[in-house]
Amino acid sequence: MSKRHSIVPPISQAGPKPPVQLSSSLTIADSAVLTGSHPIAIHGETVIHPRARIESLCGRVTIGRRCIVHERATLGAVGVSGRVTENAVTLGDYVTIEVGAAIQAGETVIGDGTTVGVQAKVGAGAVVGKHCTLTPHTEIAAGEVIPDYTVIYSNGMRRTDRRGVTELRNKAQARQIEVLRRMIPSNPAKFA
C-alpha cells in the first residue's frame, strides 16, 4: 500500500546570509528563505509563510508592520538590470503579498494596505500606491507608478476603489495575522 501524500523537503538557504533586523513579534516559518548581502528589516506582527523568499542581493528589503508574505512569494527578485540600489524593495504597513507573487528589486515600493494577488508580478522600480489591489496574474511594468486606491485587473483594466473600507481591511488583516501566528511555527532565531 503506497502513501498518497508526499513529503516536502526542507528549503535550503541558497546564497549569502543577509544582515537582518527582525521584530520580536515577527512570525517567520523555518522554511522561509532570506538571502543576500544587504540588510533585511521586518517590522512588528508581520507573518512570513513557509517557502516565501526574500532576497537582498540588489539592495535593502524593508517590510512594514502587520504584513503577510504568502508561500512561494518572492520579494527582491533580481530584475532585468540587476543593479544594486539603496532600497531594493519597500513594503508599507498592512501589505499582503499572495501566493507566488514576485516583486522585483530596484527602488520598488508597495504602499500601505495594498494587496498583490496570486502570481502577480511587479517590475523593478514600480511604485504602487496605498490601498491598491492587484488581482491575480496582474503585471505591473518596471518603473510604472500606480495611484492610491487603484484596482488593477489581469486584463489591464483599472478602476478607483471608492468604497472607503480601508479601516475594515486593516482590522481583517490584524485578525488574519492572529490566526496565522497560531498556525505557523515561528523560528526567527534561524535567521538572526
C-alpha positions as CSV (number, residue, x, y, z in Angstrom):
1,M,0.0,0.0,0.0
2,S,1.6,3.3,-1.1
3,K,1.1,6.6,0.7
4,R,-0.7,9.2,-1.4
5,H,1.0,12.2,0.2
6,S,4.5,13.4,-0.5
7,I,6.9,14.9,2.0
8,V,8.2,18.3,1.0
9,P,12.0,18.5,1.6
10,P,13.2,21.5,3.6
11,I,14.2,24.6,1.7
12,S,17.9,25.2,1.9
13,Q,19.4,28.6,2.3
14,A,20.9,29.4,-1.1
15,G,23.4,32.3,-1.2
16,P,24.8,34.5,1.5
17,K,23.1,35.1,4.8
18,P,22.0,38.7,5.0
19,P,22.2,41.0,7.9
20,V,18.7,41.1,9.4
21,Q,16.6,43.4,11.7
22,L,13.7,41.3,12.9
23,S,10.9,42.4,15.2
24,S,10.3,40.3,18.3
25,S,6.7,40.0,17.3
26,L,7.5,38.6,13.9
27,T,6.2,35.2,12.8
28,I,8.6,33.6,10.3
29,A,8.4,30.0,9.1
30,D,11.5,27.8,9.4
31,S,11.3,27.1,5.7
32,A,11.3,30.7,4.6
33,V,14.4,31.8,2.7
34,L,16.2,35.1,3.4
35,T,19.3,35.6,1.2
36,G,21.5,38.4,0.1
37,S,24.2,40.8,1.2
38,H,22.1,43.9,2.1
39,P,20.0,44.3,5.2
40,I,16.5,42.8,5.5
41,A,14.3,44.6,8.0
42,I,10.9,43.0,9.0
43,H,8.7,45.0,11.4
44,G,6.2,44.0,14.1
45,E,3.4,41.5,13.8
46,T,4.4,40.5,10.2
47,V,3.9,36.9,9.1
48,I,6.3,35.2,6.6
49,H,4.8,31.9,5.3
50,P,6.8,28.7,4.6
51,R,8.7,28.8,1.3
52,A,8.5,32.6,1.0
53,R,11.7,34.1,-0.4
54,I,13.2,37.4,0.5
55,E,16.3,38.4,-1.5
56,S,18.5,41.4,-0.7
57,L,21.1,40.9,-3.4
58,C,20.3,44.2,-5.1
59,G,19.7,46.3,-2.1
60,R,17.9,46.7,1.3
61,V,14.4,45.0,1.7
62,T,12.1,46.6,4.3
63,I,8.8,45.1,5.3
64,G,6.4,47.2,7.3
65,R,4.1,46.3,10.2
66,R,1.3,43.7,10.0
67,C,2.2,42.5,6.5
68,I,1.6,38.9,5.2
69,V,4.0,37.3,2.7
70,H,2.5,34.1,1.5
71,E,4.1,30.8,0.2
72,R,6.3,31.0,-2.9
73,A,6.1,34.8,-2.9
74,T,9.4,36.4,-3.8
75,L,10.5,39.9,-2.7
76,G,13.6,41.5,-4.1
77,A,13.8,39.2,-7.2
78,V,16.6,40.3,-9.5
79,G,15.1,42.3,-12.4
80,V,16.4,42.7,-15.9
81,S,19.0,45.4,-14.9
82,G,20.2,43.6,-11.7
83,R,21.6,46.9,-10.5
84,V,22.3,47.5,-6.8
85,T,20.1,50.2,-5.2
86,E,19.8,51.8,-1.8
87,N,16.4,50.2,-1.3
88,A,15.6,47.2,-3.4
89,V,12.0,46.7,-2.1
90,T,9.9,48.6,0.5
91,L,6.5,47.3,1.7
92,G,4.4,49.7,3.7
93,D,2.2,48.6,6.6
94,Y,-0.7,46.1,6.2
95,V,0.5,44.8,2.8
96,T,-0.4,41.3,1.6
97,I,1.8,39.5,-1.0
98,E,-0.2,36.5,-2.0
99,V,1.0,33.0,-3.2
100,G,3.6,33.0,-6.0
101,A,3.7,36.8,-6.4
102,A,7.0,38.4,-7.4
103,I,8.3,41.9,-6.5
104,Q,11.4,42.8,-8.5
105,A,14.2,44.8,-6.9
106,G,15.1,48.3,-7.9
107,E,13.6,51.0,-5.6
108,T,10.3,49.2,-5.8
109,V,7.6,50.4,-3.4
110,I,4.3,48.8,-2.4
111,G,2.2,51.3,-0.4
112,D,0.3,50.7,2.9
113,G,-2.7,48.4,2.7
114,T,-2.0,47.1,-0.8
115,T,-2.8,43.5,-1.8
116,V,-0.6,41.9,-4.5
117,G,-2.6,39.0,-5.9
118,V,-1.7,35.4,-6.6
119,Q,1.2,35.2,-9.1
120,A,1.1,38.9,-9.8
121,K,4.4,40.5,-10.9
122,V,5.6,44.0,-10.0
123,G,8.6,45.2,-12.1
124,A,11.7,46.9,-10.8
125,G,11.3,50.5,-9.8
126,A,7.5,50.4,-9.8
127,V,5.7,52.4,-7.2
128,V,2.3,51.0,-6.2
129,G,0.2,53.5,-4.1
130,K,-1.6,53.0,-0.9
131,H,-4.6,50.6,-0.6
132,C,-4.4,49.3,-4.1
133,T,-5.5,45.8,-5.2
134,L,-3.6,43.9,-7.9
135,T,-5.7,41.0,-8.9
136,P,-4.2,37.5,-9.6
137,H,-1.8,37.4,-12.6
138,T,-1.6,41.1,-12.9
139,E,1.7,42.5,-14.3
140,I,3.0,46.0,-13.4
141,A,5.7,47.2,-15.7
142,A,9.1,48.3,-14.4
143,G,9.0,51.9,-13.3
144,E,5.2,52.3,-13.5
145,V,3.5,54.5,-10.9
146,I,0.1,53.3,-9.7
147,P,-2.1,55.9,-7.9
148,D,-3.6,55.3,-4.4
149,Y,-6.8,53.2,-4.2
150,T,-6.4,51.7,-7.7
151,V,-7.7,48.2,-8.6
152,I,-5.9,46.6,-11.5
153,Y,-7.2,43.5,-13.2
154,S,-5.1,41.0,-15.0
155,N,-6.5,42.1,-18.4
156,G,-5.2,45.6,-17.8
157,M,-8.5,47.2,-16.8
158,R,-8.3,49.7,-13.9
159,R,-10.7,51.4,-11.6
160,T,-10.6,53.5,-8.5
161,D,-11.8,51.9,-5.3
162,R,-14.1,54.4,-3.6
163,R,-15.7,52.1,-1.1
164,G,-14.0,53.6,1.9
165,V,-13.2,50.2,3.5
166,T,-9.6,50.9,4.5
167,E,-10.2,50.6,8.2
168,L,-12.2,47.4,7.8
169,R,-9.5,45.8,5.7
170,N,-6.8,46.7,8.3
171,K,-8.9,45.1,11.1
172,A,-9.4,41.9,8.9
173,Q,-5.7,41.8,8.3
174,A,-5.0,42.0,12.0
175,R,-7.4,39.2,12.7
176,Q,-5.9,37.0,10.0
177,I,-2.4,37.6,11.5
178,E,-3.7,36.4,14.9
179,V,-4.8,33.2,13.4
180,L,-1.6,32.7,11.3
181,R,0.5,33.3,14.3
182,R,-1.1,30.2,16.0
183,M,-0.8,28.1,12.8
184,I,2.7,28.8,11.6
185,P,5.6,27.6,13.8
186,S,8.0,30.5,14.0
187,N,11.8,30.3,14.2
188,P,13.3,33.8,13.9
189,A,16.5,32.6,15.6
190,K,17.4,30.7,12.5
191,F,17.7,34.0,10.6
192,A,19.5,36.1,13.2
